[in-house]
Amino acid sequence: MPGKYEGDNEARDEALHRLCQDGWANQSDGDVQAPTGFFYVVTNTVRDLPELQDVLGNTWSDALLDDTGTNTLIGAFLVTEDTQGFVHVTRYPDQYPDRTGEDRALVAFQAKQRAYTEWSAAE
């Protein structure tokens, strides 16, 4: 039976969701009742880590480190919550020369915004 956090890194996904709920996200939109869910785009850099640690407090742990010791909160993410309270996180790495991860996450966010706007207009 899956948990609330559906990705392969529950500690990261839970921390990102908490950060989004606490206002850390760059942007948010949607509705959990919509097919798009409620969604956030969030980007974090190494410079953000001290503040992230302050915000997360007791949630901060070694579980947020990957196999190389890099904090898994660094990067660009699209965080989506559905009507059942399940949370899905997509990470957009900086692996493409034509767009940064942040650019790609923003494009995904904007696509969800368009879908949400169409859905809400039809309601």
C-alpha positions in Angstrom: 0.0 0.0 0.0 1.6 3.3 -1.0 2.1 6.1 1.5 1.2 9.8 1.1 4.5 10.5 -0.7 4.5 8.5 -3.9 8.1 9.1 -5.1 11.2 7.1 -4.6 12.5 9.5 -1.9 9.9 9.9 0.8 12.1 12.0 3.1 12.8 14.5 0.3 9.2 14.6 -0.9 7.8 15.1 2.6 10.3 17.9 3.3 9.5 19.6 -0.1 5.8 19.4 0.6 6.2 20.9 4.1 8.3 23.7 2.6 5.6 24.4 0.0 2.9 24.5 2.6 5.0 26.9 4.7 5.3 29.3 1.8 8.7 28.3 0.4 7.4 27.6 -3.1 8.2 30.0 -5.9 4.7 29.7 -7.2 1.5 27.7 -6.6 -1.8 27.2 -8.3 -4.6 24.6 -8.7 -7.1 22.9 -6.5 -6.9 19.4 -5.0 -10.3 18.7 -6.5 -9.1 19.5 -10.0 -7.5 16.8 -12.3 -4.3 18.8 -12.0 -4.3 18.8 -8.2 -2.8 21.6 -6.3 0.7 22.2 -7.5 3.8 24.1 -6.6 7.1 24.9 -8.3 10.1 25.2 -6.0 13.8 25.7 -6.6 16.6 25.4 -4.0 20.3 26.1 -4.3 23.2 25.3 -2.0 22.9 28.8 -0.7 19.4 28.0 0.6 20.4 25.1 2.7 21.0 27.0 6.0 17.5 28.6 5.8 16.0 25.3 4.7 17.5 23.6 7.8 16.0 26.4 10.0 12.5 26.0 8.4 12.5 22.2 8.6 13.9 21.9 12.1 13.4 18.3 13.3 12.5 17.1 9.8 16.1 17.8 8.7 18.1 14.6 8.6 20.7 12.5 6.9 17.8 10.9 4.9 17.9 14.1 2.8 21.3 13.2 1.5 21.9 11.0 -1.6 24.6 8.4 -2.1 27.2 11.1 -2.8 26.3 13.2 0.2 24.5 15.9 -1.8 21.3 17.2 -0.2 18.3 16.0 -2.2 16.5 19.3 -1.7 18.8 21.1 -4.1 17.2 21.5 -7.5 14.0 22.4 -9.3 10.8 20.5 -8.5 7.2 20.3 -9.3 5.2 19.2 -6.3 1.6 18.1 -6.8 -1.1 17.1 -4.2 -4.3 15.4 -5.2 -7.7 15.1 -3.7 -6.7 12.0 -1.7 -3.8 13.9 -0.1 -1.2 12.0 -2.1 1.9 14.0 -3.1 4.0 13.5 -6.2 7.3 15.2 -6.7 9.1 15.6 -10.0 12.7 16.8 -10.0 14.0 18.6 -13.1 17.8 18.2 -13.2 20.2 20.6 -15.0 21.2 17.9 -17.5 20.2 19.6 -20.8 22.2 22.3 -22.5 19.3 24.3 -23.8 17.3 24.7 -20.6 18.1 24.7 -16.9 16.1 22.5 -14.5 14.4 25.6 -13.2 13.3 26.5 -16.7 12.0 23.0 -17.3 10.1 23.0 -14.0 8.5 26.3 -14.8 7.4 25.0 -18.2 5.8 22.0 -16.5 4.2 24.3 -13.9 2.8 26.6 -16.7 1.3 23.6 -18.5 -0.5 22.5 -15.3 -1.7 26.1 -14.9 -3.2 26.1 -18.4 -4.9 22.7 -17.8 -6.2 24.0 -14.4 -7.5 27.2 -16.0 -9.3 25.2 -18.7 -10.8 22.8 -16.1 -11.9 25.6 -13.8 -13.5 27.6 -16.7 -15.6 24.5 -17.6 -16.8 24.0 -14.0 
